[in-house]
């Protein structure tokens, strides 16, 4: 299978009938799975987290509202020995993930290093509010970052002049967009960045033709009628693939329940994290289901990072694996804003490695970046 076809859904697959909105299973319900070990060299985690909480870090569940009135749920990580105001980081991602996965791992590690960190579930996902479940919005997700800054800046232990953002995968574009419009975010780092607007509207490496882009728009428009008539919200591919006849071929899952023997390499790495004990979580869209079928529409309409030039004189550090299929997203943004955006390529790492491989994630470099730019 061609890489770009695989990335249309990640799992690929043929056309599937629209699925009505259903509630997600309770923790550990699907296939009797529960979050366990979190990758190479990690110990078994507890409480549904895919990583172990550091003994020197305190984690507290918190809630706050964004400017749309949606309640956002997050975990606040604080060093146990904190005695003064500390720098702070807002953390989220990947796209479709929850705070118990990669973002929590990053938040835990930075807190161990002396930061106050906040890992949040974006609106409409995980434990956060929003009436329609598992719908994404580039605008509201960007707002969630600023709302998280609001919350952190009100904490007595946080120096509100030293707040940054760390994003993973698909939430990276929202973090950079938020920083361009919110100067309270003093520095941004990303890992395995995806530009979700570009990915959904143009396909991997911009492979959609003009005709295919129109077919995607027509598919989304028809789905609006189907949802309106049924009074439900279908679960369908947010990155729309095409079949061999050139027709849109969405599925009602991000990833298959079981890995096909002939699965392409990209599907394999996403499956290895999201569908195994390494990273599985029953509230994660990537682990269990798919986004609402018309989610893609807003990403066609609202491109992310349009005003990346407004980040200056603040800095961003984009980290990408040398072997990552997503590497070009980071490279292209660095090219657009070379004065304020630096690029760090990690040898021997693919896209998923930067989710949880602490032997490959360059935490020392990230710490140096934030130490310098949140000074």
C-alpha positions, 0 to 999 in steps of 0.5 A: 500500500502506498504511504499516502493511501495508508495515511488517508485513514492510517488504517486505510480500508474500504468504504464503510457505511456511516456509523451513528454516534455512540458512547465510548466504552468504560475504562478497560471495557474494549477487548478487556484491554487496560493501559499498561507498560508505556514503551521500552524500559518503562514500568507498569503504570496504574490508574489508567495512565500509560506511564509511571508517575515520578516519585518526586512529582504530585499530580492533581486533577483540575478543571477550568473553562475556556472562553466558549464556556466549555469545561476543560479537564486536565492534570496538574503536575507540580514538583513536590519540593517546590518552594518558589514561583516556577516556570510552567508548561501547557501540554497536549497532544497527539490529535485524538489522544488523552492526557493519560497518554503521551502529553501526561508523560511529557508533563510528568518528565518536565515536572520532574525537572522543575516545571509546573505542567498542565496536561489537558484533554481538548474540548469534546474529547477525553474527560473534557466537556462539550456536548457532541463527543469527539469533534475537533475544531482548530479554533476551539483547540487553539483556544484551549491552549490559551485557557490553560495559560489562564489557569496556570497564570492564576496558580500561586506557584507559577511565574506567569511571565514564564509560561510556555507550551509543549505539544505533540503531533496533531496538537502542535499546530494549535499550540503554534497558532495559539502562541502567534495570537497570545503573547503570554506563551513565551516559547513553544516546543513541538514533537512529531508535529502534524499540521492538521489543516494541511493534512485534512485538506491536502493529504499527506505530502499534499497528494490530493489533486484539485479533483480529489479535494472537491470530492472530499468537500462533496463527501463532507457536504453529503454527510451533513445531510445524512447527520441532519436526517438521522439526528446523529453524528457519524464516525468517519475518517478525518483524513479521507482516503480514496479507493482504487477507483478514485472514490472516497473510502472512509472508515468508522475507525482510525485504526483497525481492531486487529492488525492485518498481516499486510499492514503498511509500516505507518499503520503498524507504528500507530497500531503499536502505540494506540492499540496495544498496552504500550499506549492504549486508553479507552477514552482515546479516539485513536485507540477505540473509534473515529472522529465525527465524520464532518470534523474535517470541514472546519480544518478545510475552512480554517488553516492553522499557523497562518500568522506564524510570523507573529511569533517573533521575537519569541522562539519555537523548537520543532523536534522531529524524528529523522525517519518520521513520515511527518518530518516535512511538516516541521521542516516547512514551518521552520522554512517559513519562520527561520528567525523564530523557529528552530528545528531539531532532528532526532536520528533513528526516531520515527513519528511514534517514537517521540510519543513515549520513547524516553531514550529518544525524546531529547528532553535535555535539549527541550529543557535547555530550550525552555530554560533559555526562553522562559528566563 
